[in-house]
Amino acid sequence: MTAANSFPDRTIMASRFKAECLAILDQVEHMRISVVITKHGRPIARLVPLEAEYDQTTVGSVHLVAEPDQAYYSTGEAWDADTAAD
């Protein structure tokens, strides 16, 4: 449950959220509900309505917590294409 209302959060799978994102955003705004998004049965995010008097920009409110992309895509091995053929 959220502080905004006394109803339990609505829970949906990430695949359904992806397919119905805009409609879900409209429900959150108009019905003032929150939605917990799950992936493989594990909660990963909560979508909540902004307060009516919220006047701050959301720019800069999200911060990257992952390592740089190289950590995800690098094998740590040298590739033939990386070595210059002289």
Protein Blocks (a to p, Z undefined) as FASTA:
>chain_A
ZZkbmcdcddddfklmmmmmmmmmmmmmmnopacdddeehiafbdcddddfklcbdfehk
accfbdcfklmmpgoiacfklpccZZ
